[in-house]
């Protein structure tokens, strides 16, 4: 699930993560996403008052929220699950990833 980087230039190649790949992810990959979410939650508990007006904090808050929603989509069961994950990934590609980076 990592983003590939091109060694010759400083640009980042797009990720090839699909909803099917996320839904077929192993348990340890999903556990890594949960660890990231827990780390972000701890950062927020400790630092939200100090950094809440910073420009980068808003992007971090959006990233934290989207990771939580992605994990919720991965853990729920249902027929529309793949469509929901695919829509979330498209939303990330359309306008969120550049803010988070």
C-alpha positions, -999 to +999 in steps of 0.1 A: +000+000+000+030+023-001+034+051-027+061+044-052+087+071-056+108+077-087+145+078-079+154+100-109+130+129-101+114+142-069+079+135-082+057+107-067+041+081-089+004+074-083-005+045-060-021+015-076-043+007-046-078-005-055-108-013-034-104-050-042-068-049-030-078-032+003-106-056+009-083-085+003-056-071+025-041-094+052-050-089+088-015-075+096-019-047+069-052-037+085-036-038+119-009-014+106-037+010+095-052+007+130-018+015+145-016+046+124-051+056+135-042+051+172-010+071+168-030+100+152-056+098+180-028+101+206-013+131+187-047+148+187-053+142+224-020+157+233-017+186+209-051+197+196-052+229+217-017+239+208-018+234+170-055+238+162-050+270+143-021+258+122-027+253+085-010+218+085-032+207+115-063+210+094-049+186+068-038+162+095-073+163+110-088+155+076-063+126+072-072+113+106-109+114+099-105+097+065-083+069+079-110+063+105-137+062+079-117+038+057-112+014+086-149+016+093-156+007+057-132-022+058-147-036+090-183-034+080-200-061+061-223-057+032-228-057-005-220-020-010-186-022+008-165-024-023-183+006-038-179+026-006-141+019-005-138+027-042-156+060-038-134+069-008-102+062-028-115+083-057-123+111-033-087+109-019-072+110-054-094+139-065-084+164-039-071+152-006-037+135-010-020+167-021-032+185+010-021+157+033+013+155+017 
